[in-house]
Amino acid sequence: MGPFGEGLTYTIISYREKQFKGIEQNLHWNSVNKKTEKDVKEFERVANSFPNVKKANVFKVHPIPLDEYIRYGIWKSKEGHITVLINPKKQEFYILEMAAD
């Protein structure tokens, strides 16, 4: 994926089990909730406003998981925020980065 434009980035990172476990254990993760789901849908809506993202069907090809076993963390700053979803079944991190308006 990579940058979509205007400070919006969607990245998926896969790790081998040992590396994944180290990262997973060193950060605090929360269970997905309605607000997280709403934030992900808003991210998808904004990203799909870019013609290249919509045309490539990015979120159909690489969907953002919101299953019950998914956990997330949010890091905010005055420049924007990053939401990271962790999928322990696939040993993947989904990084949603959005710059502040």
N, C-alpha and C positions, 0 to 999 in steps of 0.2 A: 504494500500500500504506500505508505509514506505521506508526505505533505499533500493536502488537497488544495491548499491555497488559503490566504487570509488567516494564517495562524491556526490551522486545523490539521491535525495529524492523527492517523490511525495506524498502529503498528502491532503486529503479532510476533511474539518471540517464543520459540520453542527451546527447551533445555533437555539435556540428559537428566536422568533421575537424580543423581547425586548433586548436580549443580542446582536443579530445581528445588530440592529439599532444603538446601542451604539458604536460598533466597526466601523460600516460603516460611521458614522458621524464624528468620531474622526480622520480619516485618509484621505489623499488626493488621489483621484482615477482619472484615465485617461481613455478616450475611447480607445478601442482596435483599432489598426491600422495595416498596412502591416508589420511593423517591429515587432510588438508583435506577429503577426501570424507566421512570419518567426522564431522568437525565440522559440515559442512553438513547431513548427515542428522540429526544431533542437534538442530541449530537448527530444522529442519523438524518434527521430532518435538515439540519444546517448543512451537513456534508452533501446530501442529495440535491442541494440548491446549486452545486457546482456541476455543470453539464458533463464533465469528464467522469465524475464519480457516478452520476445517475446512469450514463450510457454504459459504463463498465459493470453495472450491477454489483458494485463492490460488496454491499451488505448481503446480497444473495449468495455470492461466491465465498465470502469470508464473513459469515454472520457473527455478531457479538453475542456470546452466550449469556443467558440469564436463567439457567436451570437452578434448581434448589441447592446443588453442591458448589455452585460458583460463589466465590468470595470477592470482596473488593476493598480498595483503599483509595482515598482521595488526598491529594496534596495540592494546596492552594497557595498562591502568592498574588501580589498586585499585578503581575504580568498575565495571569490566567490560572488555569487549574488542569491537573492531570488526574484522570480516573484510571486505575489499573484494576482489571478483573483477572482473577486467577482461576484457571481450570486445572485442578489437580489430576483429573482423569487423563488429560492429554499432555500434561506438563507444559502448559502454555500460559503466557501472560498476554492480555489484550490491553493495549495502552491507547487511551483516548485523550488527546491533548487539545485544549481549546484556549486560545489567547483571550485576554480580557478585551471587552469592547472599548 
